[in-house]
């Protein structure tokens, strides 16, 4: 079918030659049953081991005991060990902890009941697992961001998003705020807005850092994802926070995010979840799920253990969004920040921004 010029610039990044004629025809991510079963067992076991202890040394001991006992098929044992060791291999914090501590004071976030969030917003975060902070970016700023992202997608083409992940039918850019595309600070809002950071502080406490910023744009006819959480297994306490900045309006038709309110409290990951004894169909709807709708410029922030996914873009236009991912200060980041860091962009970050990014001075 004929496509708008704006959409055509995204085809290479989405690894497609054209958009489908029927934009409503499902494009599902099908996983072979035997692969699904193995993955389910890995995630179930990782969840059990993680929840069996309250700190990393005890979790590491539990993992070593599991591996030494040979409790399960080799592919499950190897999968669990690989999954958990990424987080249990020691602290990955680059700066002294005093830097993020100083930043918390500068931001006015020391008091957990600080006035940057309302009591109702904190209640929504705790009970539902997410909050929509509403529009935080002005129209002219937003339009400049659209142009910047569109140009970057066209320039990176089929290499775009490679640092973290590439997805069929979705244009992606990884590490946007630390690359040269942010040399003038146009994209700083995505990781440093005080209202966003207040939500991160509410969920993770006072010791956190930036993990990655990833631009995500499902093309017409694409965008459906398996339901997932942004932490690899179930956990009792939150490890990550994610934010979706709406660069375009999120409507019923253009592939908005679906969420399952309250699922962040289940201490269970969809991939390690079973229905009637069988691994859950991750393509299917989940009882109680809702779609995130909102105006461009809004910031939707969620506990990253919340079950969610993208839905299929059934419109003829792009649905642009920017994700900002945060983790606990001692954890590894989603992407290799230092490898992707542009030196000119790095040089203009101030002390507060470097503390959030966990970056040393240039």
C-alpha positions in Angstrom: 0.0 0.0 0.0 1.1 3.6 -0.5 2.7 5.1 2.6 3.4 8.6 3.9 6.9 9.9 3.4 7.4 10.0 7.2 6.7 6.2 7.4 8.9 5.4 4.4 11.9 6.8 6.2 11.4 4.1 8.9 11.2 1.0 6.6 14.9 0.1 6.7 15.0 0.6 10.5 12.0 -1.7 10.8 13.6 -4.3 8.5 10.6 -4.3 6.1 10.3 -3.3 2.5 6.7 -2.1 2.7 3.8 -1.9 5.2 1.0 -4.5 5.0 -2.1 -3.9 2.9 -4.2 -5.0 5.8 -3.0 -3.2 8.9 -5.3 -5.2 11.2 -4.0 -8.6 10.2 -2.2 -10.0 13.3 1.6 -10.1 13.3 2.3 -12.3 16.3 5.5 -13.5 17.9 5.1 -17.3 17.9 7.4 -19.4 20.1 7.8 -23.1 19.6 6.2 -25.1 22.5 9.4 -26.8 23.5 11.3 -23.5 23.6 8.4 -22.0 25.6 8.5 -24.8 28.2 12.3 -24.5 28.7 12.1 -20.7 29.0 9.2 -21.1 31.5 11.2 -23.5 33.7 14.2 -21.2 33.6 12.2 -18.2 34.7 10.3 -20.2 37.3 13.5 -21.4 38.8 15.3 -18.0 38.7 12.2 -16.5 40.5 12.3 -19.2 43.2 16.0 -18.7 43.8 15.9 -14.9 43.8 12.9 -14.9 46.2 14.5 -17.4 48.5 16.9 -14.8 49.9 16.9 -11.2 50.9 20.3 -10.1 49.6 22.7 -10.8 46.8 25.3 -12.9 48.8 22.5 -15.2 49.9 21.0 -15.3 46.4 24.5 -16.2 45.0 24.8 -19.0 47.6 21.4 -20.3 46.6 22.3 -20.3 42.9 25.6 -22.1 43.5 23.8 -24.7 45.5 21.3 -25.2 42.7 24.0 -25.6 40.1 26.1 -27.9 42.2 23.0 -30.1 42.9 22.3 -30.4 39.2 18.6 -29.8 39.9 17.2 -30.1 36.4 18.1 -30.5 32.7 21.4 -28.9 31.6 19.8 -26.3 29.4 17.6 -25.1 32.4 20.6 -25.1 34.8 22.7 -23.1 32.3 19.9 -20.7 31.5 19.3 -20.0 35.2 23.0 -19.5 35.9 23.4 -17.1 32.9 20.3 -15.1 33.8 21.1 -14.6 37.5 24.9 -14.2 37.3 24.5 -11.0 35.3 23.2 -9.3 38.4 25.1 -11.3 41.0 28.6 -10.7 39.7 29.3 -7.7 41.9 28.6 -3.9 41.9 28.7 -2.0 38.6 28.4 1.5 40.1 31.0 3.7 38.5 30.7 6.8 40.8 31.1 6.9 44.6 27.6 6.5 46.2 28.0 10.0 47.6 27.3 11.4 44.1 23.8 10.1 43.7 23.3 10.9 47.4 24.2 14.5 46.7 21.9 14.6 43.6 19.0 13.3 45.7 19.4 16.3 48.0 19.8 18.7 45.0 16.5 17.4 43.5 14.6 17.7 46.8 13.9 14.0 46.9 15.4 13.1 50.3 12.0 13.0 52.0 9.9 10.0 50.6 6.9 12.3 51.0 8.4 15.1 49.0 5.9 17.5 47.3 7.0 16.7 43.7 4.5 13.9 43.6 1.0 14.1 45.0 -0.4 11.6 47.5 -2.7 10.3 44.8 0.2 9.8 42.3 2.1 7.8 44.9 -1.0 5.7 45.6 -1.3 5.0 41.9 2.3 3.9 41.6 2.0 1.6 44.7 -1.4 0.1 43.8 -1.5 0.0 40.0 2.2 0.0 39.4 2.2 3.0 37.1 1.2 6.7 36.9 0.7 9.1 33.9 2.3 12.4 34.8 0.5 14.1 32.0 2.1 16.4 29.4 5.6 17.6 30.4 7.0 18.7 27.0 5.8 21.8 25.1 4.6 21.5 21.5 7.6 23.2 19.9 10.1 21.2 21.9 8.1 18.0 20.9 8.2 18.9 17.2 11.9 19.4 17.3 12.3 16.0 19.0 10.2 14.3 16.3 12.5 15.8 13.6 15.6 14.7 15.5 14.4 11.1 15.9 13.2 10.8 12.3 16.5 12.0 11.0 18.5 9.6 13.3 16.3 6.7 12.2 16.9 7.5 8.5 20.6 7.9 9.1 21.1 4.7 11.1 18.8 2.6 8.8 19.0 -1.1 9.3 21.7 -0.6 12.0 19.4 1.4 14.3 18.8 0.0 17.8 21.6 -2.7 17.4 23.2 -1.8 20.8 20.2 -3.1 22.7 17.7 -4.8 20.4 16.2 -4.7 17.0 12.6 -5.7 16.3 10.8 -6.5 13.0 8.4 -3.8 12.0 9.6 -1.4 14.7 12.1 1.5 14.4 14.4 1.7 17.3 17.3 3.9 18.5 19.4 2.9 21.6 21.1 5.2 24.0 19.6 8.4 22.6 20.5 10.8 25.3 24.2 9.9 25.5 24.9 9.9 21.7 25.9 12.8 19.5 22.2 13.3 18.6 21.9 15.0 22.1 24.9 17.3 21.9 22.6 20.4 22.3 20.5 19.0 25.2 17.3 18.6 23.2 16.7 15.2 24.7 17.9 15.8 28.3 14.3 15.9 29.5 14.0 12.2 28.9 16.3 11.3 31.7 16.4 14.3 34.0 12.9 15.7 34.4 12.3 16.2 38.2 8.8 14.6 38.1 10.1 11.5 36.4 13.0 11.2 38.9 10.5 11.6 41.7 8.7 8.5 40.6 12.0 6.6 40.2 13.0 7.6 43.8 9.5 6.5 45.1 10.0 3.0 43.6 13.7 2.4 44.0 14.7 4.6 46.9 17.6 7.0 46.9 20.2 4.9 45.2 19.5 4.5 41.4 20.9 5.4 38.0 20.1 5.7 34.3 20.3 2.4 32.5 19.3 3.2 28.9 17.1 5.4 26.8 15.5 3.6 23.8 13.4 5.2 21.1 10.6 2.9 19.9 8.3 3.4 17.0 6.0 0.6 15.7 5.2 1.0 11.9 1.7 0.6 10.5 0.7 -3.0 10.8 3.3 -3.9 13.4 4.1 -3.4 17.1 2.4 -6.3 18.8 4.6 -7.8 21.6 4.4 -10.7 23.9 3.3 -9.7 27.3 6.4 -9.3 29.4 8.1 -7.4 32.3 11.3 -5.4 32.1 13.0 -7.6 34.7 13.9 -11.1 33.7 12.1 -13.0 36.5 9.8 -12.5 39.4 11.0 -10.4 42.4 9.6 -9.3 45.7 11.2 -5.9 45.6 11.5 -3.6 42.6 14.8 -3.5 40.7 13.9 -1.3 37.7 11.7 1.6 36.6 10.7 2.4 33.0 9.1 5.5 31.5 7.4 6.0 28.2 7.5 9.5 26.8 4.7 9.9 24.3 6.1 11.6 21.3 2.8 11.2 19.4 -0.7 10.8 20.9 -1.4 7.2 22.1 -4.8 6.2 20.7 -6.8 3.0 20.6 -5.7 2.4 17.0 -2.0 3.3 16.8 -0.5 0.6 19.0 -0.6 1.9 22.5 1.0 0.0 25.4 -1.1 -2.5 27.2 -0.6 -2.9 31.0 -2.0 -5.2 33.7 -2.7 -3.1 36.7 -1.3 -4.5 40.0 0.8 -7.2 38.3 4.0 -5.6 39.7 2.9 -7.1 43.0 2.6 -10.7 41.8 6.4 -11.5 42.1 5.9 -13.5 38.9 7.2 -12.9 35.3 4.8 -13.7 32.4 7.5 -16.0 30.9 7.5 -18.0 34.1 3.7 -18.1 34.4 1.5 -21.1 33.7 -2.2 -21.4 32.9 -3.8 -24.8 33.7 -0.2 -26.2 34.0 1.0 -25.1 30.6 3.2 -22.0 29.9 1.1 -18.9 29.4 0.2 -17.8 25.9 2.2 -14.6 25.8 0.3 -13.3 22.7 -3.0 -13.6 24.4 -4.8 -10.9 26.4 -4.5 -11.0 30.2 -7.6 -10.5 32.3 -7.8 -6.9 33.6 -5.4 -5.5 31.1 -5.8 -1.9 30.0 -4.4 0.3 27.2 -2.4 3.4 27.9 -3.9 6.4 26.0 -2.7 9.9 26.3 -1.6 13.1 24.6 1.8 13.7 23.0 4.3 15.1 25.5 3.0 13.0 28.4 5.2 10.8 30.6 3.9 7.4 31.7 6.1 5.9 34.4 5.8 2.3 35.7 7.4 -0.2 38.0 9.2 -2.3 35.5 7.9 -5.5 37.0 4.5 -4.6 35.7 3.2 -6.9 33.0 2.9 -5.0 29.8 3.5 -5.0 26.0 3.1 -3.0 22.8 0.0 -3.6 20.7 -0.3 -3.6 16.9 -0.4 -0.2 15.2 -3.5 -0.4 13.0 -3.2 3.2 11.9 -1.4 4.5 8.8 0.9 6.7 10.8 3.9 6.3 13.1 3.5 5.9 16.8 6.7 7.4 18.3 7.8 7.0 21.9 10.9 7.3 24.0 11.6 4.9 26.8 13.8 5.9 29.8 15.0 3.0 31.9 16.4 3.2 35.4 18.0 0.6 37.7 19.5 0.4 41.2 22.9 2.1 41.4 24.9 -1.1 41.9 23.3 -3.0 39.0 24.6 -3.4 35.4 23.0 -1.1 32.9 20.9 -2.3 30.0 23.4 -1.0 27.5 27.1 -0.3 27.6 26.9 3.3 28.4 30.6 4.1 28.1 30.9 2.4 24.7 28.0 4.5 23.3 28.9 7.8 25.0 29.6 10.7 22.7 32.5 12.8 24.1 31.0 16.1 23.2 27.7 15.2 24.8 29.6 13.9 27.8 31.5 17.1 28.2 28.4 19.3 28.6 26.6 17.2 31.2 26.7 18.9 34.6 27.4 17.2 38.0 23.7 16.5 38.6 23.2 14.9 35.2 26.4 12.8 35.6 25.2 11.6 39.0 22.0 10.3 37.4 23.9 8.8 34.5 26.5 7.3 36.8 29.2 9.0 34.7 32.6 10.3 35.8 33.7 13.8 34.8 35.1 13.9 31.3 
